Amino acid sequence: MNHRSLGKTGMQVAPLVIGGNVFGWTVDEQRSFELLDRAAAAGLNTIDTADSYSSWVPGNVGGESETILGKWFKRSGRRDATVLITKAVSTTATEYRFTRPLLQSKDIR
C-alpha cells in the first residue's frame, strides 16, 4: 500500500484510516483483533478512536475502543508502527458528558 506524508510531521500514513468506534460495541474484542491484524497486514497503519466511543451503549462507560486497542498493541507489538488518532475527551452521550471530569489543555501537553 502506498503511504502518504502527513503534513510536515515526517509520519507516513495509509490513504485509509481504520475507524475504531465499533470496537467494544458492535464488534467484540476477538473480532476486533482479527480486523486489526488483517488491516495491519494490508498496510493500514492509522486508527481513529475516542474515549467516548460506545459510551452510548447500555452497560458501557466509554473507552472500550481504546481498551481493546491497547490490548491489541500489547499483543501485536505494533504500537510504534501505528498512528493513533484520538479526540482527547470527546463527549457524545449526555450521561457520559456529566459523569466524567472535563479535560483541560494542561492535561494533554
C-alpha positions, -999 to +999 in steps of 0.1 A: +000+000+000+013+034-009+016+056+022+014+094+021+031+121+041+011+136+070+018+173+065+052+182+078+052+157+106+075+132+089+049+105+095+037+083+067+001+072+068-021+049+046-047+067+025-074+049+045-080+052+083-094+024+105-124+037+124-123+023+160-158+033+170-171-003+165-145-019+189-163-029+221-197-021+207-208-039+176-175-059+173-162-078+203-126-080+214-117-112+195-132-099+162-116-065+167-082-082+170-089-102+138-099-070+119-068-051+132-045-079+123-059-080+087-058-042+084-021-042+095-013-070+071-028-050+043-006-019+051-032+002+070-013+020+098-037+047+111-065+041+136-091+067+148-106+063+182-121+084+211-126+078+248-163+083+243-168+056+217-195+032+228-204+053+258-240+054+244-243+016+247-261+004+279-236-011+302-206+006+286-189+037+301-167+048+272-131+039+265-140+004+253-124+010+219-092+024+234-090-005+259-093-030+230-067-011+210-043-011+240-046-049+244-041-053+206-010-031+207+004-051+236-003-085+218+008-074+183+038-052+192+026-027+165+022+004+186+054+020+172+042+012+136+007+027+141-005+063+140-033+066+166-058+095+163-079+103+193-102+132+204-089+136+239-123+137+257-149+139+231-185+139+245-213+122+228-237+108+253-254+131+278-247+107+307-211+105+297-207+143+294-218+148+330-202+118+348-166+122+335-143+151+346-135+176+319-101+175+304-081+207+304-053+217+279-027+213+307-037+176+309-027+168+273+005+188+269 
